[in-house]
Amino acid sequence: MFELMCKNRYDIQYQIYSLALHKFLKMKYNNYCYKNNFGGIYYIFLRGIFLDTNNKSLTGIYFIKPKFKLIYKLSRFFIKKKIFYEK
């Protein structure tokens, strides 16, 4: 599933969405903490969901929680490019 995510560049999409949500939650809630409050990202491929009888798991569902280090570095990058501003 990871290969499919990267091949179609969904990895970039979820990183940008994660960063945007992180920035929003950081502004909205005073005690927001990425580690404790950001649950992660789910991609659900509706046409690809089925039970894999070999390992008794569902396929077509992808979950990831980007590391905070990545979100932090993306945030710093966009601030340097003057796309985001920091309070």
PyMOL Python script that loads the backbone (N, CA, C, O; Angstrom):
from pymol import cmd

cmd.read_pdbstr("""\
ATOM      1  N   MET A   1       0.825  -1.193   0.000  1.00  0.00           N
ATOM      2  CA  MET A   1       0.000   0.000   0.000  1.00  0.00           C
ATOM      3  C   MET A   1       0.871   1.259   0.000  1.00  0.00           C
ATOM      4  O   MET A   1       0.531   2.255  -0.638  1.00  0.00           O
ATOM      5  N   PHE A   2       1.998   1.207   0.721  1.00  0.00           N
ATOM      6  CA  PHE A   2       2.892   2.360   0.772  1.00  0.00           C
ATOM      7  C   PHE A   2       3.391   2.726  -0.625  1.00  0.00           C
ATOM      8  O   PHE A   2       3.492   3.905  -0.964  1.00  0.00           O
ATOM      9  N   GLU A   3       3.705   1.706  -1.437  1.00  0.00           N
ATOM     10  CA  GLU A   3       4.183   1.966  -2.794  1.00  0.00           C
ATOM     11  C   GLU A   3       3.130   2.702  -3.618  1.00  0.00           C
ATOM     12  O   GLU A   3       3.449   3.626  -4.366  1.00  0.00           O
ATOM     13  N   LEU A   4       1.870   2.284  -3.473  1.00  0.00           N
ATOM     14  CA  LEU A   4       0.761   2.934  -4.181  1.00  0.00           C
ATOM     15  C   LEU A   4       0.625   4.392  -3.739  1.00  0.00           C
ATOM     16  O   LEU A   4       0.406   5.280  -4.562  1.00  0.00           O
ATOM     17  N   MET A   5       0.756   4.626  -2.448  1.00  0.00           N
ATOM     18  CA  MET A   5       0.648   5.992  -1.922  1.00  0.00           C
ATOM     19  C   MET A   5       1.730   6.885  -2.530  1.00  0.00           C
ATOM     20  O   MET A   5       1.452   8.014  -2.933  1.00  0.00           O
ATOM     21  N   CYS A   6       2.948   6.385  -2.594  1.00  0.00           N
ATOM     22  CA  CYS A   6       4.058   7.178  -3.133  1.00  0.00           C
ATOM     23  C   CYS A   6       3.965   7.328  -4.649  1.00  0.00           C
ATOM     24  O   CYS A   6       4.246   8.397  -5.190  1.00  0.00           O
ATOM     25  N   LYS A   7       3.573   6.258  -5.330  1.00  0.00           N
ATOM     26  CA  LYS A   7       3.470   6.302  -6.791  1.00  0.00           C
ATOM     27  C   LYS A   7       2.490   7.384  -7.242  1.00  0.00           C
ATOM     28  O   LYS A   7       2.739   8.079  -8.227  1.00  0.00           O
ATOM     29  N   ASN A   8       1.382   7.524  -6.526  1.00  0.00           N
ATOM     30  CA  ASN A   8       0.359   8.516  -6.872  1.00  0.00           C
ATOM     31  C   ASN A   8       0.531   9.833  -6.131  1.00  0.00           C
ATOM     32  O   ASN A   8      -0.315  10.722  -6.227  1.00  0.00           O
ATOM     33  N   ARG A   9       1.627   9.956  -5.393  1.00  0.00           N
ATOM     34  CA  ARG A   9       1.995  11.170  -4.650  1.00  0.00           C
ATOM     35  C   ARG A   9       0.983  11.573  -3.584  1.00  0.00           C
ATOM     36  O   ARG A   9       0.862  12.751  -3.245  1.00  0.00           O
ATOM     37  N   TYR A  10       0.257  10.589  -3.058  1.00  0.00           N
ATOM     38  CA  TYR A  10      -0.621  10.859  -1.926  1.00  0.00           C
ATOM     39  C   TYR A  10       0.200  11.202  -0.684  1.00  0.00           C
ATOM     40  O   TYR A  10      -0.303  11.844   0.239  1.00  0.00           O
ATOM     41  N   ASP A  11       1.456  10.778  -0.662  1.00  0.00           N
ATOM     42  CA  ASP A  11       2.312  11.100   0.476  1.00  0.00           C
ATOM     43  C   ASP A  11       2.501  12.609   0.611  1.00  0.00           C
ATOM     44  O   ASP A  11       2.480  13.141   1.721  1.00  0.00           O
ATOM     45  N   ILE A  12       2.684  13.292  -0.506  1.00  0.00           N
ATOM     46  CA  ILE A  12       2.816  14.755  -0.457  1.00  0.00           C
ATOM     47  C   ILE A  12       1.504  15.385  -0.021  1.00  0.00           C
ATOM     48  O   ILE A  12       1.496  16.340   0.756  1.00  0.00           O
ATOM     49  N   GLN A  13       0.400  14.855  -0.517  1.00  0.00           N
ATOM     50  CA  GLN A  13      -0.907  15.384  -0.159  1.00  0.00           C
ATOM     51  C   GLN A  13      -1.149  15.281   1.348  1.00  0.00           C
ATOM     52  O   GLN A  13      -1.550  16.262   1.974  1.00  0.00           O
ATOM     53  N   TYR A  14      -0.912  14.108   1.935  1.00  0.00           N
ATOM     54  CA  TYR A  14      -1.184  13.986   3.369  1.00  0.00           C
ATOM     55  C   TYR A  14      -0.201  14.803   4.206  1.00  0.00           C
ATOM     56  O   TYR A  14      -0.543  15.226   5.310  1.00  0.00           O
ATOM     57  N   GLN A  15       1.006  15.032   3.706  1.00  0.00           N
ATOM     58  CA  GLN A  15       1.947  15.867   4.450  1.00  0.00           C
ATOM     59  C   GLN A  15       1.482  17.321   4.476  1.00  0.00           C
ATOM     60  O   GLN A  15       1.562  17.986   5.510  1.00  0.00           O
ATOM     61  N   ILE A  16       1.002  17.805   3.352  1.00  0.00           N
ATOM     62  CA  ILE A  16       0.496  19.184   3.292  1.00  0.00           C
ATOM     63  C   ILE A  16      -0.766  19.326   4.142  1.00  0.00           C
ATOM     64  O   ILE A  16      -0.914  20.303   4.876  1.00  0.00           O
ATOM     65  N   TYR A  17      -1.671  18.359   4.043  1.00  0.00           N
ATOM     66  CA  TYR A  17      -2.889  18.404   4.867  1.00  0.00           C
ATOM     67  C   TYR A  17      -2.560  18.322   6.356  1.00  0.00           C
ATOM     68  O   TYR A  17      -3.173  19.008   7.174  1.00  0.00           O
ATOM     69  N   SER A  18      -1.595  17.483   6.698  1.00  0.00           N
ATOM     70  CA  SER A  18      -1.189  17.361   8.104  1.00  0.00           C
ATOM     71  C   SER A  18      -0.626  18.668   8.625  1.00  0.00           C
ATOM     72  O   SER A  18      -0.937  19.088   9.739  1.00  0.00           O
ATOM     73  N   LEU A  19       0.200  19.308   7.821  1.00  0.00           N
ATOM     74  CA  LEU A  19       0.774  20.588   8.211  1.00  0.00           C
ATOM     75  C   LEU A  19      -0.320  21.641   8.384  1.00  0.00           C
ATOM     76  O   LEU A  19      -0.312  22.387   9.363  1.00  0.00           O
ATOM     77  N   ALA A  20      -1.253  21.705   7.448  1.00  0.00           N
ATOM     78  CA  ALA A  20      -2.337  22.695   7.536  1.00  0.00           C
ATOM     79  C   ALA A  20      -3.191  22.457   8.777  1.00  0.00           C
ATOM     80  O   ALA A  20      -3.543  23.402   9.482  1.00  0.00           O
ATOM     81  N   LEU A  21      -3.522  21.203   9.042  1.00  0.00           N
ATOM     82  CA  LEU A  21      -4.329  20.900  10.228  1.00  0.00           C
ATOM     83  C   LEU A  21      -3.552  21.207  11.502  1.00  0.00           C
ATOM     84  O   LEU A  21      -4.116  21.736  12.460  1.00  0.00           O
ATOM     85  N   HIS A  22      -2.280  20.884  11.518  1.00  0.00           N
ATOM     86  CA  HIS A  22      -1.433  21.188  12.678  1.00  0.00           C
ATOM     87  C   HIS A  22      -1.404  22.693  12.945  1.00  0.00           C
ATOM     88  O   HIS A  22      -1.555  23.127  14.087  1.00  0.00           O
ATOM     89  N   LYS A  23      -1.212  23.480  11.895  1.00  0.00           N
ATOM     90  CA  LYS A  23      -1.181  24.938  12.069  1.00  0.00           C
ATOM     91  C   LYS A  23      -2.526  25.465  12.582  1.00  0.00           C
ATOM     92  O   LYS A  23      -2.570  26.335  13.452  1.00  0.00           O
ATOM     93  N   PHE A  24      -3.617  24.929  12.035  1.00  0.00           N
ATOM     94  CA  PHE A  24      -4.949  25.358  12.464  1.00  0.00           C
ATOM     95  C   PHE A  24      -5.182  25.021  13.938  1.00  0.00           C
ATOM     96  O   PHE A  24      -5.623  25.872  14.710  1.00  0.00           O
ATOM     97  N   LEU A  25      -4.887  23.787  14.321  1.00  0.00           N
ATOM     98  CA  LEU A  25      -5.115  23.379  15.710  1.00  0.00           C
ATOM     99  C   LEU A  25      -4.225  24.145  16.683  1.00  0.00           C
ATOM    100  O   LEU A  25      -4.629  24.445  17.807  1.00  0.00           O
ATOM    101  N   LYS A  26      -3.019  24.454  16.240  1.00  0.00           N
ATOM    102  CA  LYS A  26      -2.086  25.223  17.068  1.00  0.00           C
ATOM    103  C   LYS A  26      -2.626  26.631  17.335  1.00  0.00           C
ATOM    104  O   LYS A  26      -2.464  27.160  18.435  1.00  0.00           O
ATOM    105  N   MET A  27      -3.264  27.235  16.336  1.00  0.00           N
ATOM    106  CA  MET A  27      -3.848  28.576  16.512  1.00  0.00           C
ATOM    107  C   MET A  27      -5.154  28.512  17.312  1.00  0.00           C
ATOM    108  O   MET A  27      -5.455  29.431  18.074  1.00  0.00           O
ATOM    109  N   LYS A  28      -5.919  27.451  17.147  1.00  0.00           N
ATOM    110  CA  LYS A  28      -7.257  27.344  17.735  1.00  0.00           C
ATOM    111  C   LYS A  28      -7.225  26.982  19.218  1.00  0.00           C
ATOM    112  O   LYS A  28      -8.034  27.490  19.994  1.00  0.00           O
ATOM    113  N   TYR A  29      -6.304  26.115  19.618  1.00  0.00           N
ATOM    114  CA  TYR A  29      -6.281  25.600  20.989  1.00  0.00           C
ATOM    115  C   TYR A  29      -4.954  25.934  21.663  1.00  0.00           C
ATOM    116  O   TYR A  29      -3.884  25.624  21.140  1.00  0.00           O
ATOM    117  N   ASN A  30      -5.037  26.568  22.823  1.00  0.00           N
ATOM    118  CA  ASN A  30      -3.839  26.988  23.546  1.00  0.00           C
ATOM    119  C   ASN A  30      -2.977  25.817  23.995  1.00  0.00           C
ATOM    120  O   ASN A  30      -1.749  25.901  23.977  1.00  0.00           O
ATOM    121  N   ASN A  31      -3.612  24.735  24.395  1.00  0.00           N
ATOM    122  CA  ASN A  31      -2.847  23.604  24.928  1.00  0.00           C
ATOM    123  C   ASN A  31      -2.685  22.471  23.911  1.00  0.00           C
ATOM    124  O   ASN A  31      -2.487  21.317  24.293  1.00  0.00           O
ATOM    125  N   TYR A  32      -2.768  22.794  22.625  1.00  0.00           N
ATOM    126  CA  TYR A  32      -2.609  21.793  21.575  1.00  0.00           C
ATOM    127  C   TYR A  32      -1.184  21.242  21.576  1.00  0.00           C
ATOM    128  O   TYR A  32      -0.216  21.989  21.721  1.00  0.00           O
ATOM    129  N   CYS A  33      -1.072  19.935  21.412  1.00  0.00           N
ATOM    130  CA  CYS A  33       0.221  19.258  21.328  1.00  0.00           C
ATOM    131  C   CYS A  33       0.121  18.203  20.225  1.00  0.00           C
ATOM    132  O   CYS A  33      -0.740  17.325  20.285  1.00  0.00           O
ATOM    133  N   TYR A  34       0.983  18.284  19.232  1.00  0.00           N
ATOM    134  CA  TYR A  34       0.930  17.363  18.093  1.00  0.00           C
ATOM    135  C   TYR A  34       0.948  15.911  18.559  1.00  0.00           C
ATOM    136  O   TYR A  34       0.134  15.101  18.116  1.00  0.00           O
ATOM    137  N   LYS A  35       1.863  15.592  19.438  1.00  0.00           N
ATOM    138  CA  LYS A  35       2.018  14.211  19.898  1.00  0.00           C
ATOM    139  C   LYS A  35       0.737  13.676  20.530  1.00  0.00           C
ATOM    140  O   LYS A  35       0.363  12.527  20.293  1.00  0.00           O
ATOM    141  N   ASN A  36       0.070  14.489  21.324  1.00  0.00           N
ATOM    142  CA  ASN A  36      -1.110  14.039  22.060  1.00  0.00           C
ATOM    143  C   ASN A  36      -2.425  14.243  21.319  1.00  0.00           C
ATOM    144  O   ASN A  36      -3.370  13.486  21.542  1.00  0.00           O
ATOM    145  N   ASN A  37      -2.514  15.234  20.449  1.00  0.00           N
ATOM    146  CA  ASN A  37      -3.801  15.612  19.868  1.00  0.00           C
ATOM    147  C   ASN A  37      -3.974  15.292  18.387  1.00  0.00           C
ATOM    148  O   ASN A  37      -5.099  15.275  17.888  1.00  0.00           O
ATOM    149  N   PHE A  38      -2.889  15.041  17.686  1.00  0.00           N
ATOM    150  CA  PHE A  38      -2.996  14.737  16.258  1.00  0.00           C
ATOM    151  C   PHE A  38      -3.016  13.222  16.104  1.00  0.00           C
ATOM    152  O   PHE A  38      -2.027  12.547  16.391  1.00  0.00           O
ATOM    153  N   GLY A  39      -4.144  12.694  15.652  1.00  0.00           N
ATOM    154  CA  GLY A  39      -4.308  11.244  15.600  1.00  0.00           C
ATOM    155  C   GLY A  39      -3.624  10.572  14.435  1.00  0.00           C
ATOM    156  O   GLY A  39      -3.116   9.460  14.579  1.00  0.00           O
ATOM    157  N   GLY A  40      -3.597  11.211  13.294  1.00  0.00           N
ATOM    158  CA  GLY A  40      -2.982  10.614  12.116  1.00  0.00           C
ATOM    159  C   GLY A  40      -3.869  10.776  10.895  1.00  0.00           C
ATOM    160  O   GLY A  40      -4.870  11.491  10.924  1.00  0.00           O
ATOM    161  N   ILE A  41      -3.485  10.099   9.823  1.00  0.00           N
ATOM    162  CA  ILE A  41      -4.151  10.219   8.536  1.00  0.00           C
ATOM    163  C   ILE A  41      -4.615   8.843   8.078  1.00  0.00           C
ATOM    164  O   ILE A  41      -3.861   7.872   8.141  1.00  0.00           O
ATOM    165  N   TYR A  42      -5.850   8.767   7.619  1.00  0.00           N
ATOM    166  CA  TYR A  42      -6.375   7.552   7.000  1.00  0.00           C
ATOM    167  C   TYR A  42      -6.682   7.833   5.538  1.00  0.00           C
ATOM    168  O   TYR A  42      -7.299   8.847   5.210  1.00  0.00           O
ATOM    169  N   TYR A  43      -6.255   6.942   4.668  1.00  0.00           N
ATOM    170  CA  TYR A  43      -6.700   6.926   3.276  1.00  0.00           C
ATOM    171  C   TYR A  43      -7.495   5.645   3.100  1.00  0.00           C
ATOM    172  O   TYR A  43      -7.022   4.560   3.438  1.00  0.00           O
ATOM    173  N   ILE A  44      -8.696   5.772   2.574  1.00  0.00           N
ATOM    174  CA  ILE A  44      -9.558   4.613   2.358  1.00  0.00           C
ATOM    175  C   ILE A  44      -9.867   4.532   0.868  1.00  0.00           C
ATOM    176  O   ILE A  44     -10.524   5.406   0.302  1.00  0.00           O
ATOM    177  N   PHE A  45      -9.381   3.471   0.254  1.00  0.00           N
ATOM    178  CA  PHE A  45      -9.612   3.225  -1.160  1.00  0.00           C
ATOM    179  C   PHE A  45     -10.864   2.358  -1.270  1.00  0.00           C
ATOM    180  O   PHE A  45     -10.787   1.133  -1.174  1.00  0.00           O
ATOM    181  N   LEU A  46     -12.009   2.994  -1.472  1.00  0.00           N
ATOM    182  CA  LEU A  46     -13.294   2.299  -1.401  1.00  0.00           C
ATOM    183  C   LEU A  46     -13.387   1.108  -2.349  1.00  0.00           C
ATOM    184  O   LEU A  46     -13.940   0.072  -1.980  1.00  0.00           O
ATOM    185  N   ARG A  47     -12.868   1.235  -3.534  1.00  0.00           N
ATOM    186  CA  ARG A  47     -12.937   0.116  -4.479  1.00  0.00           C
ATOM    187  C   ARG A  47     -11.934  -0.982  -4.153  1.00  0.00           C
ATOM    188  O   ARG A  47     -12.011  -2.077  -4.709  1.00  0.00           O
ATOM    189  N   GLY A  48     -11.012  -0.702  -3.273  1.00  0.00           N
ATOM    190  CA  GLY A  48      -9.972  -1.677  -2.961  1.00  0.00           C
ATOM    191  C   GLY A  48     -10.101  -2.337  -1.602  1.00  0.00           C
ATOM    192  O   GLY A  48      -9.207  -3.077  -1.191  1.00  0.00           O
ATOM    193  N   ILE A  49     -11.205  -2.083  -0.886  1.00  0.00           N
ATOM    194  CA  ILE A  49     -11.363  -2.674   0.438  1.00  0.00           C
ATOM    195  C   ILE A  49     -11.897  -4.094   0.308  1.00  0.00           C
ATOM    196  O   ILE A  49     -12.968  -4.324  -0.254  1.00  0.00           O
ATOM    197  N   PHE A  50     -11.138  -5.028   0.833  1.00  0.00           N
ATOM    198  CA  PHE A  50     -11.609  -6.406   0.934  1.00  0.00           C
ATOM    199  C   PHE A  50     -10.777  -7.119   1.992  1.00  0.00           C
ATOM    200  O   PHE A  50      -9.707  -6.648   2.375  1.00  0.00           O
ATOM    201  N   LEU A  51     -11.274  -8.249   2.456  1.00  0.00           N
ATOM    202  CA  LEU A  51     -10.597  -9.023   3.483  1.00  0.00           C
ATOM    203  C   LEU A  51      -9.555  -9.912   2.836  1.00  0.00           C
ATOM    204  O   LEU A  51      -9.872 -10.733   1.975  1.00  0.00           O
ATOM    205  N   ASP A  52      -8.309  -9.747   3.254  1.00  0.00           N
ATOM    206  CA  ASP A  52      -7.230 -10.605   2.787  1.00  0.00           C
ATOM    207  C   ASP A  52      -7.240 -11.854   3.660  1.00  0.00           C
ATOM    208  O   ASP A  52      -6.858 -11.797   4.829  1.00  0.00           O
ATOM    209  N   THR A  53      -7.670 -12.968   3.107  1.00  0.00           N
ATOM    210  CA  THR A  53      -7.842 -14.190   3.904  1.00  0.00           C
ATOM    211  C   THR A  53      -6.510 -14.797   4.332  1.00  0.00           C
ATOM    212  O   THR A  53      -6.474 -15.595   5.268  1.00  0.00           O
ATOM    213  N   ASN A  54      -5.420 -14.436   3.670  1.00  0.00           N
ATOM    214  CA  ASN A  54      -4.109 -14.982   4.047  1.00  0.00           C
ATOM    215  C   ASN A  54      -3.644 -14.464   5.403  1.00  0.00           C
ATOM    216  O   ASN A  54      -3.183 -15.238   6.242  1.00  0.00           O
ATOM    217  N   ASN A  55      -3.763 -13.170   5.617  1.00  0.00           N
ATOM    218  CA  ASN A  55      -3.303 -12.621   6.899  1.00  0.00           C
ATOM    219  C   ASN A  55      -4.432 -11.983   7.705  1.00  0.00           C
ATOM    220  O   ASN A  55      -4.171 -11.235   8.647  1.00  0.00           O
ATOM    221  N   LYS A  56      -5.666 -12.266   7.348  1.00  0.00           N
ATOM    222  CA  LYS A  56      -6.855 -11.845   8.110  1.00  0.00           C
ATOM    223  C   LYS A  56      -6.895 -10.340   8.369  1.00  0.00           C
ATOM    224  O   LYS A  56      -7.202  -9.901   9.478  1.00  0.00           O
ATOM    225  N   SER A  57      -6.585  -9.563   7.346  1.00  0.00           N
ATOM    226  CA  SER A  57      -6.625  -8.109   7.501  1.00  0.00           C
ATOM    227  C   SER A  57      -7.349  -7.488   6.320  1.00  0.00           C
ATOM    228  O   SER A  57      -7.512  -8.112   5.272  1.00  0.00           O
ATOM    229  N   LEU A  58      -7.782  -6.248   6.509  1.00  0.00           N
ATOM    230  CA  LEU A  58      -8.421  -5.502   5.433  1.00  0.00           C
ATOM    231  C   LEU A  58      -7.363  -4.836   4.572  1.00  0.00           C
ATOM    232  O   LEU A  58      -6.391  -4.282   5.086  1.00  0.00           O
ATOM    233  N   THR A  59      -7.553  -4.891   3.268  1.00  0.00           N
ATOM    234  CA  THR A  59      -6.685  -4.145   2.376  1.00  0.00           C
ATOM    235  C   THR A  59      -7.467  -2.939   1.880  1.00  0.00           C
ATOM    236  O   THR A  59      -8.693  -2.903   1.985  1.00  0.00           O
ATOM    237  N   GLY A  60      -6.768  -1.962   1.345  1.00  0.00           N
ATOM    238  CA  GLY A  60      -7.431  -0.768   0.839  1.00  0.00           C
ATOM    239  C   GLY A  60      -7.539   0.340   1.865  1.00  0.00           C
ATOM    240  O   GLY A  60      -8.117   1.390   1.585  1.00  0.00           O
ATOM    241  N   ILE A  61      -6.984   0.119   3.066  1.00  0.00           N
ATOM    242  CA  ILE A  61      -6.994   1.144   4.115  1.00  0.00           C
ATOM    243  C   ILE A  61      -5.544   1.416   4.503  1.00  0.00           C
ATOM    244  O   ILE A  61      -4.795   0.497   4.834  1.00  0.00           O
ATOM    245  N   TYR A  62      -5.160   2.690   4.457  1.00  0.00           N
ATOM    246  CA  TYR A  62      -3.792   3.087   4.769  1.00  0.00           C
ATOM    247  C   TYR A  62      -3.828   4.104   5.892  1.00  0.00           C
ATOM    248  O   TYR A  62      -4.584   5.074   5.827  1.00  0.00           O
ATOM    249  N   PHE A  63      -3.013   3.894   6.927  1.00  0.00           N
ATOM    250  CA  PHE A  63      -2.919   4.821   8.053  1.00  0.00           C
ATOM    251  C   PHE A  63      -1.467   5.216   8.257  1.00  0.00           C
ATOM    252  O   PHE A  63      -0.553   4.401   8.127  1.00  0.00           O
ATOM    253  N   ILE A  64      -1.282   6.488   8.579  1.00  0.00           N
ATOM    254  CA  ILE A  64       0.053   6.979   8.950  1.00  0.00           C
ATOM    255  C   ILE A  64      -0.099   8.209   9.835  1.00  0.00           C
ATOM    256  O   ILE A  64      -1.021   9.007   9.666  1.00  0.00           O
ATOM    257  N   LYS A  65       0.814   8.342  10.770  1.00  0.00           N
ATOM    258  CA  LYS A  65       0.929   9.572  11.545  1.00  0.00           C
ATOM    259  C   LYS A  65       2.317  10.123  11.252  1.00  0.00           C
ATOM    260  O   LYS A  65       3.315   9.575  11.721  1.00  0.00           O
ATOM    261  N   PRO A  66       2.388  11.211  10.474  1.00  0.00           N
ATOM    262  CA  PRO A  66       3.704  11.771  10.141  1.00  0.00           C
ATOM    263  C   PRO A  66       4.472  12.150  11.408  1.00  0.00           C
ATOM    264  O   PRO A  66       3.885  12.628  12.379  1.00  0.00           O
ATOM    265  N   LYS A  67       5.754  11.939  11.390  1.00  0.00           N
ATOM    266  CA  LYS A  67       6.579  12.313  12.536  1.00  0.00           C
ATOM    267  C   LYS A  67       6.541  13.825  12.711  1.00  0.00           C
ATOM    268  O   LYS A  67       6.481  14.580  11.740  1.00  0.00           O
ATOM    269  N   PHE A  68       6.576  14.249  13.969  1.00  0.00           N
ATOM    270  CA  PHE A  68       6.525  15.681  14.261  1.00  0.00           C
ATOM    271  C   PHE A  68       7.708  16.401  13.616  1.00  0.00           C
ATOM    272  O   PHE A  68       7.577  17.542  13.174  1.00  0.00           O
ATOM    273  N   LYS A  69       8.848  15.742  13.564  1.00  0.00           N
ATOM    274  CA  LYS A  69      10.044  16.362  12.968  1.00  0.00           C
ATOM    275  C   LYS A  69       9.765  16.792  11.523  1.00  0.00           C
ATOM    276  O   LYS A  69      10.197  17.865  11.101  1.00  0.00           O
ATOM    277  N   LEU A  70       9.048  15.960  10.771  1.00  0.00           N
ATOM    278  CA  LEU A  70       8.695  16.302   9.391  1.00  0.00           C
ATOM    279  C   LEU A  70       7.770  17.514   9.354  1.00  0.00           C
ATOM    280  O   LEU A  70       7.987  18.441   8.573  1.00  0.00           O
ATOM    281  N   ILE A  71       6.747  17.509  10.191  1.00  0.00           N
ATOM    282  CA  ILE A  71       5.791  18.626  10.231  1.00  0.00           C
ATOM    283  C   ILE A  71       6.504  19.913  10.630  1.00  0.00           C
ATOM    284  O   ILE A  71       6.256  20.971  10.053  1.00  0.00           O
ATOM    285  N   TYR A  72       7.382  19.818  11.613  1.00  0.00           N
ATOM    286  CA  TYR A  72       8.142  20.989  12.054  1.00  0.00           C
ATOM    287  C   TYR A  72       9.018  21.542  10.925  1.00  0.00           C
ATOM    288  O   TYR A  72       9.058  22.751  10.700  1.00  0.00           O
ATOM    289  N   LYS A  73       9.717  20.649  10.220  1.00  0.00           N
ATOM    290  CA  LYS A  73      10.595  21.101   9.135  1.00  0.00           C
ATOM    291  C   LYS A  73       9.799  21.702   7.974  1.00  0.00           C
ATOM    292  O   LYS A  73      10.224  22.692   7.379  1.00  0.00           O
ATOM    293  N   LEU A  74       8.666  21.118   7.657  1.00  0.00           N
ATOM    294  CA  LEU A  74       7.809  21.697   6.619  1.00  0.00           C
ATOM    295  C   LEU A  74       7.334  23.088   7.026  1.00  0.00           C
ATOM    296  O   LEU A  74       7.317  24.013   6.213  1.00  0.00           O
ATOM    297  N   SER A  75       6.950  23.223   8.284  1.00  0.00           N
ATOM    298  CA  SER A  75       6.489  24.514   8.793  1.00  0.00           C
ATOM    299  C   SER A  75       7.593  25.565   8.676  1.00  0.00           C
ATOM    300  O   SER A  75       7.342  26.683   8.226  1.00  0.00           O
ATOM    301  N   ARG A  76       8.808  25.209   9.079  1.00  0.00           N
ATOM    302  CA  ARG A  76       9.928  26.147   8.991  1.00  0.00           C
ATOM    303  C   ARG A  76      10.231  26.513   7.540  1.00  0.00           C
ATOM    304  O   ARG A  76      10.553  27.662   7.240  1.00  0.00           O
ATOM    305  N   PHE A  77      10.127  25.529   6.638  1.00  0.00           N
ATOM    306  CA  PHE A  77      10.372  25.776   5.222  1.00  0.00           C
ATOM    307  C   PHE A  77       9.393  26.811   4.672  1.00  0.00           C
ATOM    308  O   PHE A  77       9.799  27.756   3.996  1.00  0.00           O
ATOM    309  N   PHE A  78       8.098  26.631   4.964  1.00  0.00           N
ATOM    310  CA  PHE A  78       7.097  27.554   4.441  1.00  0.00           C
ATOM    311  C   PHE A  78       7.187  28.924   5.085  1.00  0.00           C
ATOM    312  O   PHE A  78       6.848  29.923   4.450  1.00  0.00           O
ATOM    313  N   ILE A  79       7.635  28.998   6.327  1.00  0.00           N
ATOM    314  CA  ILE A  79       7.839  30.303   6.967  1.00  0.00           C
ATOM    315  C   ILE A  79       8.980  31.043   6.274  1.00  0.00           C
ATOM    316  O   ILE A  79       8.880  32.242   6.014  1.00  0.00           O
ATOM    317  N   LYS A  80      10.066  30.324   5.975  1.00  0.00           N
ATOM    318  CA  LYS A  80      11.202  30.947   5.278  1.00  0.00           C
ATOM    319  C   LYS A  80      10.797  31.440   3.895  1.00  0.00           C
ATOM    320  O   LYS A  80      11.295  32.466   3.431  1.00  0.00           O
ATOM    321  N   LYS A  81       9.907  30.724   3.240  1.00  0.00           N
ATOM    322  CA  LYS A  81       9.444  31.120   1.908  1.00  0.00           C
ATOM    323  C   LYS A  81       8.336  32.174   1.980  1.00  0.00           C
ATOM    324  O   LYS A  81       7.796  32.595   0.957  1.00  0.00           O
ATOM    325  N   LYS A  82       8.006  32.595   3.216  1.00  0.00           N
ATOM    326  CA  LYS A  82       6.978  33.608   3.467  1.00  0.00           C
ATOM    327  C   LYS A  82       5.589  33.184   2.979  1.00  0.00           C
ATOM    328  O   LYS A  82       4.774  34.015   2.579  1.00  0.00           O
ATOM    329  N   ILE A  83       5.342  31.875   3.022  1.00  0.00           N
ATOM    330  CA  ILE A  83       4.020  31.358   2.699  1.00  0.00           C
ATOM    331  C   ILE A  83       3.179  31.309   3.968  1.00  0.00           C
ATOM    332  O   ILE A  83       1.974  31.559   3.939  1.00  0.00           O
ATOM    333  N   PHE A  84       3.835  30.980   5.093  1.00  0.00           N
ATOM    334  CA  PHE A  84       3.193  30.996   6.406  1.00  0.00           C
ATOM    335  C   PHE A  84       3.845  32.104   7.211  1.00  0.00           C
ATOM    336  O   PHE A  84       4.964  32.527   6.920  1.00  0.00           O
ATOM    337  N   TYR A  85       3.141  32.562   8.212  1.00  0.00           N
ATOM    338  CA  TYR A  85       3.763  33.464   9.166  1.00  0.00           C
ATOM    339  C   TYR A  85       3.630  32.833  10.538  1.00  0.00           C
ATOM    340  O   TYR A  85       2.724  32.036  10.779  1.00  0.00           O
ATOM    341  N   GLU A  86       4.520  33.187  11.421  1.00  0.00           N
ATOM    342  CA  GLU A  86       4.544  32.654  12.775  1.00  0.00           C
ATOM    343  C   GLU A  86       4.187  33.767  13.737  1.00  0.00           C
ATOM    344  O   GLU A  86       4.703  34.879  13.631  1.00  0.00           O
ATOM    345  N   LYS A  87       3.301  33.468  14.680  1.00  0.00           N
ATOM    346  CA  LYS A  87       2.932  34.462  15.693  1.00  0.00           C
ATOM    347  C   LYS A  87       4.051  34.660  16.679  1.00  0.00           C
ATOM    348  O   LYS A  87       3.923  35.461  17.605  1.00  0.00           O
TER     349      LYS A  87
END
""", "prot")
cmd.dss("prot")
cmd.show_as("cartoon", "prot")
cmd.util.cbc("prot")
cmd.orient("prot")
